[in-house]
Amino acid sequence: MARIEGQIAFAQAALARRPAACRASWRALRGNPLERRAYLALAVAAGAVPATSIVRLANRRGRGI
């Protein structure tokens, strides 16, 4: 469940829906504090890193968000 919440959080952050991204991130982190997608979503929502660069890097490594 935390993985899915993390994916939703990242999608919301990529769409510039910051409040929804933060809520979904915190739900994911409550379910699993090690869920990396939630941390990435918070970074995107904060404007620290663009979502496209994270997706590009993940795809280059053969992983998805």
Biopython code that builds the backbone (N, CA, C, O; Angstrom):
import numpy as np
from Bio.PDB.StructureBuilder import StructureBuilder

atoms = [
    (1, "MET", "N", (0.823, -1.186, 0.000)),
    (1, "MET", "CA", (0.000, 0.000, 0.000)),
    (1, "MET", "C", (0.875, 1.261, 0.000)),
    (1, "MET", "O", (0.551, 2.250, -0.657)),
    (2, "ALA", "N", (1.970, 1.213, 0.734)),
    (2, "ALA", "CA", (2.858, 2.378, 0.799)),
    (2, "ALA", "C", (3.490, 2.646, -0.566)),
    (2, "ALA", "O", (3.698, 3.800, -0.938)),
    (3, "ARG", "N", (3.795, 1.586, -1.309)),
    (3, "ARG", "CA", (4.374, 1.759, -2.641)),
    (3, "ARG", "C", (3.403, 2.488, -3.557)),
    (3, "ARG", "O", (3.800, 3.391, -4.294)),
    (4, "ILE", "N", (2.163, 2.108, -3.515)),
    (4, "ILE", "CA", (1.148, 2.747, -4.360)),
    (4, "ILE", "C", (0.948, 4.193, -3.947)),
    (4, "ILE", "O", (0.835, 5.070, -4.803)),
    (5, "GLU", "N", (0.902, 4.457, -2.641)),
    (5, "GLU", "CA", (0.784, 5.839, -2.159)),
    (5, "GLU", "C", (1.982, 6.671, -2.615)),
    (5, "GLU", "O", (1.834, 7.844, -2.959)),
    (6, "GLY", "N", (3.166, 6.064, -2.617)),
    (6, "GLY", "CA", (4.355, 6.763, -3.086)),
    (6, "GLY", "C", (4.270, 7.098, -4.573)),
    (6, "GLY", "O", (4.684, 8.176, -4.999)),
    (7, "GLN", "N", (3.736, 6.176, -5.349)),
    (7, "GLN", "CA", (3.557, 6.437, -6.780)),
    (7, "GLN", "C", (2.550, 7.558, -7.006)),
    (7, "GLN", "O", (2.755, 8.425, -7.856)),
    (8, "ILE", "N", (1.481, 7.537, -6.252)),
    (8, "ILE", "CA", (0.473, 8.596, -6.358)),
    (8, "ILE", "C", (1.082, 9.934, -5.951)),
    (8, "ILE", "O", (0.846, 10.952, -6.602)),
    (9, "ALA", "N", (1.857, 9.930, -4.885)),
    (9, "ALA", "CA", (2.492, 11.166, -4.417)),
    (9, "ALA", "C", (3.424, 11.737, -5.480)),
    (9, "ALA", "O", (3.427, 12.944, -5.724)),
    (10, "PHE", "N", (4.213, 10.872, -6.113)),
    (10, "PHE", "CA", (5.132, 11.351, -7.141)),
    (10, "PHE", "C", (4.364, 11.905, -8.329)),
    (10, "PHE", "O", (4.745, 12.935, -8.884)),
    (11, "ALA", "N", (3.296, 11.243, -8.723)),
    (11, "ALA", "CA", (2.486, 11.730, -9.843)),
    (11, "ALA", "C", (1.872, 13.091, -9.519)),
    (11, "ALA", "O", (1.863, 13.985, -10.365)),
    (12, "GLN", "N", (1.367, 13.249, -8.315)),
    (12, "GLN", "CA", (0.791, 14.529, -7.909)),
    (12, "GLN", "C", (1.853, 15.626, -7.899)),
    (12, "GLN", "O", (1.589, 16.752, -8.320)),
    (13, "ALA", "N", (3.041, 15.302, -7.423)),
    (13, "ALA", "CA", (4.127, 16.286, -7.392)),
    (13, "ALA", "C", (4.543, 16.678, -8.809)),
    (13, "ALA", "O", (4.807, 17.848, -9.083)),
    (14, "ALA", "N", (4.600, 15.696, -9.704)),
    (14, "ALA", "CA", (4.976, 15.971, -11.093)),
    (14, "ALA", "C", (3.946, 16.860, -11.780)),
    (14, "ALA", "O", (4.283, 17.615, -12.692)),
    (15, "LEU", "N", (2.699, 16.774, -11.347)),
    (15, "LEU", "CA", (1.628, 17.598, -11.910)),
    (15, "LEU", "C", (1.499, 18.938, -11.183)),
    (15, "LEU", "O", (0.558, 19.692, -11.434)),
    (16, "ALA", "N", (2.435, 19.236, -10.288)),
    (16, "ALA", "CA", (2.475, 20.492, -9.530)),
    (16, "ALA", "C", (1.276, 20.641, -8.595)),
    (16, "ALA", "O", (0.800, 21.751, -8.359)),
    (17, "ARG", "N", (0.800, 19.536, -8.073)),
    (17, "ARG", "CA", (-0.276, 19.542, -7.078)),
    (17, "ARG", "C", (0.358, 19.288, -5.716)),
    (17, "ARG", "O", (0.265, 18.194, -5.159)),
    (18, "ARG", "N", (0.999, 20.321, -5.200)),
    (18, "ARG", "CA", (1.827, 20.200, -4.005)),
    (18, "ARG", "C", (1.077, 19.704, -2.763)),
    (18, "ARG", "O", (1.568, 18.792, -2.098)),
    (19, "PRO", "N", (-0.081, 20.257, -2.424)),
    (19, "PRO", "CA", (-0.762, 19.763, -1.206)),
    (19, "PRO", "C", (-1.132, 18.281, -1.297)),
    (19, "PRO", "O", (-0.959, 17.534, -0.334)),
    (20, "ALA", "N", (-1.636, 17.865, -2.449)),
    (20, "ALA", "CA", (-2.006, 16.453, -2.618)),
    (20, "ALA", "C", (-0.770, 15.568, -2.579)),
    (20, "ALA", "O", (-0.814, 14.464, -2.036)),
    (21, "ALA", "N", (0.323, 16.037, -3.144)),
    (21, "ALA", "CA", (1.569, 15.267, -3.132)),
    (21, "ALA", "C", (2.092, 15.102, -1.708)),
    (21, "ALA", "O", (2.545, 14.020, -1.333)),
    (22, "CYS", "N", (2.032, 16.142, -0.938)),
    (22, "CYS", "CA", (2.508, 16.065, 0.451)),
    (22, "CYS", "C", (1.648, 15.125, 1.287)),
    (22, "CYS", "O", (2.170, 14.344, 2.083)),
    (23, "ARG", "N", (0.341, 15.199, 1.110)),
    (23, "ARG", "CA", (-0.548, 14.297, 1.866)),
    (23, "ARG", "C", (-0.270, 12.837, 1.508)),
    (23, "ARG", "O", (-0.162, 11.987, 2.391)),
    (24, "ALA", "N", (-0.154, 12.553, 0.219)),
    (24, "ALA", "CA", (0.104, 11.177, -0.206)),
    (24, "ALA", "C", (1.486, 10.713, 0.260)),
    (24, "ALA", "O", (1.662, 9.549, 0.620)),
    (25, "SER", "N", (2.451, 11.608, 0.254)),
    (25, "SER", "CA", (3.794, 11.250, 0.721)),
    (25, "SER", "C", (3.770, 10.863, 2.189)),
    (25, "SER", "O", (4.364, 9.857, 2.576)),
    (26, "TRP", "N", (3.099, 11.643, 2.997)),
    (26, "TRP", "CA", (3.047, 11.332, 4.427)),
    (26, "TRP", "C", (2.299, 10.038, 4.688)),
    (26, "TRP", "O", (2.661, 9.290, 5.596)),
    (27, "ARG", "N", (1.250, 9.757, 3.898)),
    (27, "ARG", "CA", (0.547, 8.475, 4.051)),
    (27, "ARG", "C", (1.489, 7.322, 3.712)),
    (27, "ARG", "O", (1.504, 6.304, 4.404)),
    (28, "ALA", "N", (2.268, 7.481, 2.653)),
    (28, "ALA", "CA", (3.218, 6.433, 2.264)),
    (28, "ALA", "C", (4.283, 6.240, 3.336)),
    (28, "ALA", "O", (4.645, 5.110, 3.662)),
    (29, "LEU", "N", (4.778, 7.336, 3.879)),
    (29, "LEU", "CA", (5.830, 7.237, 4.894)),
    (29, "LEU", "C", (5.314, 6.645, 6.201)),
    (29, "LEU", "O", (6.062, 5.979, 6.917)),
    (30, "ARG", "N", (4.047, 6.882, 6.517)),
    (30, "ARG", "CA", (3.472, 6.240, 7.704)),
    (30, "ARG", "C", (3.383, 4.735, 7.492)),
    (30, "ARG", "O", (3.583, 3.961, 8.428)),
    (31, "GLY", "N", (3.086, 4.321, 6.272)),
    (31, "GLY", "CA", (2.998, 2.889, 5.970)),
    (31, "GLY", "C", (4.357, 2.218, 5.924)),
    (31, "GLY", "O", (4.517, 1.089, 6.387)),
    (32, "ASN", "N", (5.341, 2.919, 5.360)),
    (32, "ASN", "CA", (6.694, 2.372, 5.249)),
    (32, "ASN", "C", (7.680, 3.536, 5.212)),
    (32, "ASN", "O", (7.796, 4.208, 4.187)),
    (33, "PRO", "N", (8.382, 3.783, 6.298)),
    (33, "PRO", "CA", (9.316, 4.912, 6.345)),
    (33, "PRO", "C", (10.475, 4.809, 5.356)),
    (33, "PRO", "O", (11.181, 5.793, 5.139)),
    (34, "LEU", "N", (10.682, 3.652, 4.761)),
    (34, "LEU", "CA", (11.763, 3.467, 3.799)),
    (34, "LEU", "C", (11.303, 3.622, 2.338)),
    (34, "LEU", "O", (12.081, 3.373, 1.418)),
    (35, "GLU", "N", (10.057, 4.027, 2.125)),
    (35, "GLU", "CA", (9.517, 4.172, 0.775)),
    (35, "GLU", "C", (10.181, 5.355, 0.071)),
    (35, "GLU", "O", (9.922, 6.511, 0.404)),
    (36, "ARG", "N", (11.037, 5.055, -0.902)),
    (36, "ARG", "CA", (11.832, 6.099, -1.558)),
    (36, "ARG", "C", (10.997, 7.021, -2.439)),
    (36, "ARG", "O", (11.349, 8.187, -2.617)),
    (37, "ARG", "N", (9.908, 6.521, -2.986)),
    (37, "ARG", "CA", (9.076, 7.356, -3.858)),
    (37, "ARG", "C", (8.479, 8.532, -3.095)),
    (37, "ARG", "O", (8.301, 9.613, -3.656)),
    (38, "ALA", "N", (8.173, 8.325, -1.831)),
    (38, "ALA", "CA", (7.603, 9.403, -1.024)),
    (38, "ALA", "C", (8.616, 10.522, -0.826)),
    (38, "ALA", "O", (8.270, 11.701, -0.901)),
    (39, "TYR", "N", (9.861, 10.151, -0.573)),
    (39, "TYR", "CA", (10.905, 11.168, -0.414)),
    (39, "TYR", "C", (11.157, 11.905, -1.727)),
    (39, "TYR", "O", (11.360, 13.119, -1.738)),
    (40, "LEU", "N", (11.144, 11.168, -2.824)),
    (40, "LEU", "CA", (11.321, 11.812, -4.130)),
    (40, "LEU", "C", (10.166, 12.766, -4.419)),
    (40, "LEU", "O", (10.376, 13.853, -4.957)),
    (41, "ALA", "N", (8.960, 12.365, -4.066)),
    (41, "ALA", "CA", (7.796, 13.225, -4.282)),
    (41, "ALA", "C", (7.896, 14.506, -3.462)),
    (41, "ALA", "O", (7.536, 15.580, -3.943)),
    (42, "LEU", "N", (8.378, 14.399, -2.240)),
    (42, "LEU", "CA", (8.547, 15.593, -1.411)),
    (42, "LEU", "C", (9.606, 16.520, -2.002)),
    (42, "LEU", "O", (9.459, 17.741, -1.954)),
    (43, "ALA", "N", (10.661, 15.951, -2.554)),
    (43, "ALA", "CA", (11.706, 16.767, -3.177)),
    (43, "ALA", "C", (11.171, 17.487, -4.412)),
    (43, "ALA", "O", (11.494, 18.652, -4.642)),
    (44, "VAL", "N", (10.363, 16.803, -5.199)),
    (44, "VAL", "CA", (9.771, 17.421, -6.393)),
    (44, "VAL", "C", (8.761, 18.484, -5.979)),
    (44, "VAL", "O", (8.730, 19.566, -6.566)),
    (45, "ALA", "N", (7.941, 18.194, -4.984)),
    (45, "ALA", "CA", (6.938, 19.155, -4.523)),
    (45, "ALA", "C", (7.591, 20.411, -3.962)),
    (45, "ALA", "O", (7.049, 21.509, -4.089)),
    (46, "ALA", "N", (8.755, 20.249, -3.341)),
    (46, "ALA", "CA", (9.462, 21.397, -2.779)),
    (46, "ALA", "C", (10.183, 22.204, -3.855)),
    (46, "ALA", "O", (10.635, 23.321, -3.601)),
    (47, "GLY", "N", (10.289, 21.649, -5.032)),
    (47, "GLY", "CA", (10.968, 22.349, -6.116)),
    (47, "GLY", "C", (12.468, 22.150, -6.109)),
    (47, "GLY", "O", (13.189, 22.867, -6.803)),
    (48, "ALA", "N", (12.952, 21.187, -5.335)),
    (48, "ALA", "CA", (14.389, 20.951, -5.238)),
    (48, "ALA", "C", (14.954, 20.278, -6.481)),
    (48, "ALA", "O", (16.114, 20.483, -6.838)),
    (49, "VAL", "N", (14.131, 19.480, -7.130)),
    (49, "VAL", "CA", (14.582, 18.740, -8.317)),
    (49, "VAL", "C", (13.384, 18.552, -9.254)),
    (49, "VAL", "O", (12.274, 18.310, -8.780)),
    (50, "PRO", "N", (13.582, 18.658, -10.564)),
    (50, "PRO", "CA", (12.464, 18.454, -11.486)),
    (50, "PRO", "C", (12.107, 16.971, -11.628)),
    (50, "PRO", "O", (12.981, 16.106, -11.598)),
    (51, "ALA", "N", (10.837, 16.701, -11.781)),
    (51, "ALA", "CA", (10.359, 15.322, -11.892)),
    (51, "ALA", "C", (10.922, 14.637, -13.129)),
    (51, "ALA", "O", (11.201, 13.438, -13.098)),
    (52, "THR", "N", (11.090, 15.378, -14.211)),
    (52, "THR", "CA", (11.580, 14.765, -15.446)),
    (52, "THR", "C", (12.977, 14.184, -15.276)),
    (52, "THR", "O", (13.278, 13.130, -15.837)),
    (53, "SER", "N", (13.826, 14.847, -14.518)),
    (53, "SER", "CA", (15.181, 14.330, -14.332)),
    (53, "SER", "C", (15.179, 13.050, -13.494)),
    (53, "SER", "O", (15.983, 12.150, -13.739)),
    (54, "ILE", "N", (14.291, 12.963, -12.517)),
    (54, "ILE", "CA", (14.197, 11.747, -11.705)),
    (54, "ILE", "C", (13.691, 10.587, -12.549)),
    (54, "ILE", "O", (14.225, 9.480, -12.478)),
    (55, "VAL", "N", (12.667, 10.841, -13.342)),
    (55, "VAL", "CA", (12.111, 9.788, -14.198)),
    (55, "VAL", "C", (13.152, 9.339, -15.222)),
    (55, "VAL", "O", (13.300, 8.144, -15.475)),
    (56, "ARG", "N", (13.866, 10.286, -15.807)),
    (56, "ARG", "CA", (14.893, 9.952, -16.796)),
    (56, "ARG", "C", (15.981, 9.084, -16.167)),
    (56, "ARG", "O", (16.401, 8.090, -16.759)),
    (57, "LEU", "N", (16.434, 9.452, -14.982)),
    (57, "LEU", "CA", (17.467, 8.677, -14.293)),
    (57, "LEU", "C", (16.965, 7.274, -13.942)),
    (57, "LEU", "O", (17.686, 6.293, -14.123)),
    (58, "ALA", "N", (15.745, 7.181, -13.449)),
    (58, "ALA", "CA", (15.183, 5.869, -13.083)),
    (58, "ALA", "C", (15.037, 4.985, -14.314)),
    (58, "ALA", "O", (15.333, 3.791, -14.259)),
    (59, "ASN", "N", (14.589, 5.556, -15.411)),
    (59, "ASN", "CA", (14.426, 4.770, -16.635)),
    (59, "ASN", "C", (15.780, 4.336, -17.194)),
    (59, "ASN", "O", (15.904, 3.235, -17.729)),
    (60, "ARG", "N", (16.782, 5.182, -17.075)),
    (60, "ARG", "CA", (18.116, 4.834, -17.554)),
    (60, "ARG", "C", (18.685, 3.645, -16.775)),
    (60, "ARG", "O", (19.415, 2.822, -17.329)),
    (61, "ARG", "N", (18.350, 3.564, -15.504)),
    (61, "ARG", "CA", (18.831, 2.462, -14.671)),
    (61, "ARG", "C", (17.954, 1.223, -14.792)),
    (61, "ARG", "O", (18.236, 0.202, -14.166)),
    (62, "GLY", "N", (16.889, 1.304, -15.594)),
    (62, "GLY", "CA", (16.015, 0.158, -15.779)),
    (62, "GLY", "C", (14.956, 0.016, -14.708)),
    (62, "GLY", "O", (14.376, -1.056, -14.539)),
    (63, "ARG", "N", (14.706, 1.073, -13.997)),
    (63, "ARG", "CA", (13.689, 1.085, -12.952)),
    (63, "ARG", "C", (12.635, 2.117, -13.284)),
    (63, "ARG", "O", (12.839, 2.985, -14.133)),
    (64, "GLY", "N", (11.529, 2.016, -12.620)),
    (64, "GLY", "CA", (10.485, 3.012, -12.792)),
    (64, "GLY", "C", (10.156, 3.659, -11.465)),
    (64, "GLY", "O", (10.605, 3.215, -10.408)),
    (65, "ILE", "N", (9.381, 4.696, -11.534)),
    (65, "ILE", "CA", (8.955, 5.359, -10.312)),
    (65, "ILE", "C", (7.604, 4.793, -9.980)),
    (65, "ILE", "O", (7.001, 5.181, -8.980)),
]
sb = StructureBuilder()
sb.init_structure("model")
sb.init_model(0)
sb.init_chain("A")
sb.init_seg("    ")
for serial, (resi, resn, name, xyz) in enumerate(atoms, 1):
    if name == "N":
        sb.init_residue(resn, " ", resi, " ")
    sb.init_atom(name, np.array(xyz, "f"), 0.0, 1.0, " ", f" {name:<3s}", serial, name[0])
structure = sb.get_structure()
